[in-house]
Amino acid sequence: MAVSIPDGSAFPEPQDSAVEALHRLTDEIDRSLVELQHARRQAETLLRARHSGRDWREVVGGEARPMVLEKVSGMLGALSTVGGTWRREQVKALASEGVSINQIAALFGVTRQRISALLRERDG
């Protein structure tokens, strides 16, 4: 199967759990971008209400659900979840290619203990 990337090029796609995790991450990023645009418009509505002289109780009390902060928190949680999976799968893929824990730690800018913990999470 060939995959096209945004610059228009296509290449055969290896099938492994890291690729699957990266696809889930890019899908979640796309969803988040749409949701952030909605949240931005909602926040601008709140600003206009406040600038028109309404007090905060009225502004917040009239905010549609889900509220801006609920949307943002949900997106951050979803991104964190799929991002964590992507990170673990990257570490697993690098380790399976023979990259040392110290080298992986240097690539990620974290301690070797953190990489060891990520590898244990995947095994557990």
GROMACS elastic network, one bead per residue, 0.5 to 0.9 nm:
[ bonds ]
;  ai    aj funct       b0    kb
    1    11     6  0.83245   500
    1    12     6  0.57199   500
    1    13     6  0.60994   500
    1    14     6  0.84972   500
    2    10     6  0.60049   500
    2    11     6  0.51668   500
    2    13     6  0.57136   500
    3     9     6  0.81566   500
    3    10     6  0.52195   500
    3    11     6  0.55470   500
    3    12     6  0.62447   500
    3    13     6  0.60719   500
    4     7     6  0.79753   500
    4     8     6  0.59018   500
    4     9     6  0.55500   500
    4    11     6  0.68247   500
    5     8     6  0.55720   500
    5     9     6  0.58368   500
    5    10     6  0.64890   500
    5    11     6  0.85676   500
    6     9     6  0.75088   500
    7    10     6  0.89557   500
   10    13     6  0.89628   500
   13    19     6  0.81905   500
   14    19     6  0.72216   500
   15    18     6  0.83048   500
   15    19     6  0.63994   500
   15    20     6  0.74372   500
   16    19     6  0.54334   500
   16    20     6  0.64280   500
   16    21     6  0.87567   500
   16    93     6  0.86919   500
   17    21     6  0.60448   500
   17    22     6  0.85284   500
   17    86     6  0.88278   500
   17    89     6  0.64613   500
   17    90     6  0.88992   500
   17    93     6  0.83463   500
   18    21     6  0.50353   500
   18    22     6  0.61178   500
   18    23     6  0.86149   500
   18    85     6  0.86275   500
   18    86     6  0.64445   500
   18    87     6  0.86236   500
   18    88     6  0.84007   500
   18    90     6  0.58397   500
   18    91     6  0.89639   500
   18    92     6  0.81240   500
   18    93     6  0.67041   500
   19    22     6  0.50561   500
   19    23     6  0.62154   500
   19    24     6  0.87016   500
   19    86     6  0.85667   500
   19    89     6  0.84917   500
   19    90     6  0.89654   500
   20    23     6  0.51007   500
   20    24     6  0.63301   500
   20    25     6  0.86878   500
   20    86     6  0.85673   500
   21    24     6  0.50782   500
   21    25     6  0.62120   500
   21    26     6  0.87407   500
   21    82     6  0.71380   500
   21    83     6  0.82515   500
   21    85     6  0.63604   500
   21    87     6  0.86831   500
   21    89     6  0.69723   500
   21    90     6  0.88207   500
   22    26     6  0.61878   500
   22    27     6  0.85300   500
   22    82     6  0.83666   500
   22    83     6  0.83554   500
   22    85     6  0.86813   500
   22    86     6  0.58302   500
   22    89     6  0.87852   500
   23    26     6  0.51734   500
   23    27     6  0.61193   500
   23    28     6  0.85699   500
   24    27     6  0.50927   500
   24    28     6  0.61483   500
   24    29     6  0.86059   500
   24    82     6  0.66269   500
   24    83     6  0.88246   500
   24    86     6  0.83607   500
   25    28     6  0.50776   500
   25    29     6  0.61231   500
   25    30     6  0.86416   500
   25    79     6  0.72028   500
   25    82     6  0.54727   500
   25    83     6  0.61962   500
   25    85     6  0.86225   500
   25    86     6  0.70655   500
   26    30     6  0.62228   500
   26    31     6  0.86817   500
   27    30     6  0.51384   500
   27    31     6  0.63235   500
   27    32     6  0.86123   500
   28    32     6  0.59818   500
   28    33     6  0.85398   500
   28    75     6  0.84862   500
   28    78     6  0.73019   500
   28    79     6  0.64489   500
   28    82     6  0.75282   500
   29    33     6  0.61352   500
   29    34     6  0.87880   500
   29    75     6  0.89619   500
   29    79     6  0.71289   500
   30    33     6  0.52096   500
   30    34     6  0.66104   500
   30    35     6  0.87947   500
   31    34     6  0.53600   500
   31    35     6  0.62584   500
   31    36     6  0.85861   500
   31    75     6  0.85411   500
   32    36     6  0.58175   500
   32    37     6  0.84623   500
   32    72     6  0.87858   500
   32    75     6  0.59343   500
   32    76     6  0.85164   500
   32    78     6  0.87090   500
   32    79     6  0.79941   500
   33    36     6  0.50661   500
   33    37     6  0.62891   500
   33    38     6  0.87965   500
   34    37     6  0.52402   500
   34    38     6  0.65528   500
   34    39     6  0.87898   500
   35    38     6  0.50741   500
   35    39     6  0.61261   500
   35    40     6  0.85240   500
   35    71     6  0.73611   500
   35    72     6  0.82119   500
   35    75     6  0.77599   500
   36    40     6  0.59178   500
   36    41     6  0.85471   500
   36    71     6  0.79408   500
   36    72     6  0.72339   500
   36    75     6  0.82497   500
   37    40     6  0.50526   500
   37    41     6  0.63505   500
   37    42     6  0.86631   500
   38    41     6  0.52317   500
   38    42     6  0.62349   500
   38    43     6  0.86489   500
   38    68     6  0.87383   500
   38    71     6  0.89825   500
   39    43     6  0.60640   500
   39    44     6  0.85721   500
   39    67     6  0.82220   500
   39    68     6  0.53733   500
   39    69     6  0.83151   500
   39    71     6  0.67111   500
   39    72     6  0.73272   500
   40    43     6  0.50480   500
   40    44     6  0.61924   500
   40    45     6  0.86739   500
   40    68     6  0.79374   500
   41    44     6  0.50524   500
   41    45     6  0.63260   500
   41    46     6  0.88040   500
   42    45     6  0.50726   500
   42    46     6  0.64679   500
   42    47     6  0.88120   500
   42    63     6  0.82700   500
   42    64     6  0.83275   500
   42    67     6  0.82236   500
   42    68     6  0.65842   500
   43    46     6  0.50284   500
   43    47     6  0.62822   500
   43    48     6  0.87124   500
   43    68     6  0.64562   500
   44    48     6  0.62004   500
   44    49     6  0.86077   500
   45    48     6  0.51493   500
   45    49     6  0.62437   500
   45    50     6  0.86899   500
   45    63     6  0.88620   500
   46    49     6  0.50760   500
   46    50     6  0.62073   500
   46    51     6  0.85874   500
   46    59     6  0.62903   500
   46    60     6  0.76718   500
   46    62     6  0.89849   500
   46    63     6  0.74160   500
   47    50     6  0.50771   500
   47    51     6  0.60183   500
   47    52     6  0.84662   500
   47    59     6  0.86489   500
   48    51     6  0.50550   500
   48    52     6  0.60641   500
   48    53     6  0.89212   500
   49    52     6  0.51595   500
   49    53     6  0.69516   500
   49    54     6  0.59523   500
   49    55     6  0.85172   500
   49    58     6  0.88246   500
   49    59     6  0.62234   500
   50    53     6  0.54807   500
   50    54     6  0.50953   500
   50    55     6  0.64706   500
   50    56     6  0.69146   500
   50    58     6  0.88781   500
   50    59     6  0.64722   500
   51    54     6  0.72098   500
   54    57     6  0.82606   500
   54    58     6  0.63018   500
   54    59     6  0.63675   500
   55    58     6  0.54661   500
   55    59     6  0.62191   500
   55    60     6  0.86880   500
   56    60     6  0.58506   500
   56    61     6  0.79764   500
   57    60     6  0.53976   500
   57    61     6  0.56401   500
   57    62     6  0.83247   500
   58    62     6  0.59766   500
   58    63     6  0.86060   500
   59    62     6  0.54118   500
   59    63     6  0.64467   500
   60    63     6  0.51583   500
   60    64     6  0.87650   500
   60    67     6  0.86485   500
   61    64     6  0.85235   500
   63    66     6  0.83131   500
   63    67     6  0.63274   500
   63    68     6  0.84069   500
   64    67     6  0.59458   500
   64    68     6  0.85792   500
   65    68     6  0.80900   500
   65    70     6  0.83133   500
   65    71     6  0.89809   500
   66    69     6  0.81063   500
   66    70     6  0.58721   500
   66    71     6  0.62561   500
   67    70     6  0.51389   500
   67    71     6  0.62990   500
   67    72     6  0.87414   500
   68    71     6  0.51745   500
   68    72     6  0.62439   500
   68    73     6  0.85733   500
   69    72     6  0.50720   500
   69    73     6  0.59359   500
   69    74     6  0.83929   500
   70    73     6  0.51445   500
   70    74     6  0.60463   500
   70    75     6  0.85881   500
   71    74     6  0.51762   500
   71    75     6  0.62218   500
   71    76     6  0.86526   500
   72    75     6  0.51250   500
   72    76     6  0.61210   500
   72    77     6  0.85473   500
   73    76     6  0.51259   500
   73    77     6  0.61028   500
   73    78     6  0.86094   500
   74    77     6  0.51272   500
   74    78     6  0.61840   500
   74    79     6  0.85685   500
   75    78     6  0.51232   500
   75    79     6  0.60279   500
   75    80     6  0.83843   500
   76    79     6  0.51104   500
   76    80     6  0.59235   500
   76    81     6  0.85239   500
   77    80     6  0.50511   500
   77    81     6  0.61756   500
   77    82     6  0.87927   500
   78    81     6  0.51465   500
   78    82     6  0.63427   500
   78    83     6  0.82860   500
   79    82     6  0.53630   500
   79    83     6  0.56398   500
   79    84     6  0.82406   500
   80    84     6  0.58503   500
   80    85     6  0.85264   500
   81    84     6  0.52233   500
   81    85     6  0.64039   500
   81    86     6  0.87411   500
   82    85     6  0.50407   500
   82    86     6  0.61574   500
   82    87     6  0.86039   500
   83    87     6  0.61152   500
   83    88     6  0.86490   500
   84    87     6  0.50245   500
   84    88     6  0.62105   500
   84    89     6  0.85621   500
   85    88     6  0.51766   500
   85    89     6  0.61217   500
   85    90     6  0.85286   500
   86    89     6  0.51038   500
   86    90     6  0.60363   500
   86    91     6  0.86063   500
   87    90     6  0.50832   500
   87    91     6  0.62541   500
   87    92     6  0.86188   500
   87   118     6  0.83654   500
   88    91     6  0.51441   500
   88    92     6  0.61341   500
   88    93     6  0.85758   500
   88   115     6  0.87370   500
   88   118     6  0.58610   500
   88   119     6  0.71687   500
   88   121     6  0.80816   500
   88   122     6  0.69265   500
   89    93     6  0.59850   500
   89    94     6  0.84853   500
   89   122     6  0.82000   500
   90    93     6  0.50755   500
   90    94     6  0.60786   500
   90    95     6  0.84770   500
   91    94     6  0.51760   500
   91    95     6  0.60523   500
   91    96     6  0.84990   500
   91   101     6  0.87592   500
   91   104     6  0.69952   500
   91   115     6  0.71786   500
   91   118     6  0.72966   500
   91   119     6  0.70555   500
   92    95     6  0.51411   500
   92    96     6  0.60668   500
   92    97     6  0.86575   500
   92   118     6  0.83313   500
   92   119     6  0.65470   500
   92   122     6  0.76983   500
   93    96     6  0.50794   500
   93    97     6  0.63241   500
   93    98     6  0.88994   500
   93    99     6  0.89261   500
   94    97     6  0.50978   500
   94    98     6  0.66189   500
   94    99     6  0.54644   500
   94   100     6  0.81642   500
   94   101     6  0.89772   500
   94   104     6  0.71609   500
   95    98     6  0.51264   500
   95    99     6  0.50487   500
   95   100     6  0.64955   500
   95   101     6  0.72355   500
   95   104     6  0.78462   500
   95   119     6  0.85972   500
   96    99     6  0.73290   500
   99   102     6  0.82883   500
   99   103     6  0.63043   500
   99   104     6  0.65663   500
  100   103     6  0.51254   500
  100   104     6  0.62025   500
  100   105     6  0.85122   500
  101   104     6  0.50858   500
  101   105     6  0.60309   500
  101   106     6  0.85888   500
  101   112     6  0.58862   500
  101   113     6  0.86212   500
  101   115     6  0.63969   500
  101   116     6  0.70448   500
  102   105     6  0.50610   500
  102   106     6  0.62467   500
  102   107     6  0.87169   500
  102   111     6  0.79117   500
  102   112     6  0.55272   500
  102   115     6  0.83337   500
  103   106     6  0.50654   500
  103   107     6  0.62494   500
  103   108     6  0.87274   500
  103   112     6  0.85022   500
  104   107     6  0.50129   500
  104   108     6  0.62361   500
  104   109     6  0.83868   500
  104   110     6  0.85308   500
  104   112     6  0.77365   500
  104   115     6  0.71601   500
  105   108     6  0.51885   500
  105   109     6  0.57577   500
  105   110     6  0.50650   500
  105   111     6  0.54908   500
  105   112     6  0.51519   500
  105   113     6  0.83877   500
  105   114     6  0.76306   500
  105   115     6  0.60938   500
  106   110     6  0.65368   500
  106   111     6  0.76852   500
  106   112     6  0.81808   500
  107   110     6  0.80042   500
  108   111     6  0.85549   500
  108   115     6  0.88013   500
  110   113     6  0.82138   500
  110   114     6  0.64576   500
  110   115     6  0.75040   500
  111   114     6  0.52625   500
  111   115     6  0.67448   500
  111   116     6  0.87995   500
  112   115     6  0.50696   500
  112   116     6  0.61412   500
  112   117     6  0.85650   500
  113   117     6  0.61354   500
  113   118     6  0.86540   500
  114   117     6  0.50125   500
  114   118     6  0.62557   500
  114   119     6  0.86919   500
  115   118     6  0.50149   500
  115   119     6  0.62338   500
  115   120     6  0.86030   500
  116   119     6  0.50993   500
  116   120     6  0.61818   500
  116   121     6  0.86473   500
  117   120     6  0.50099   500
  117   121     6  0.61423   500
  117   122     6  0.86968   500
  118   121     6  0.50604   500
  118   122     6  0.64065   500
  118   123     6  0.87766   500
  119   122     6  0.52190   500
  119   123     6  0.63688   500
  119   124     6  0.86645   500
  120   124     6  0.59516   500
  121   124     6  0.50632   500
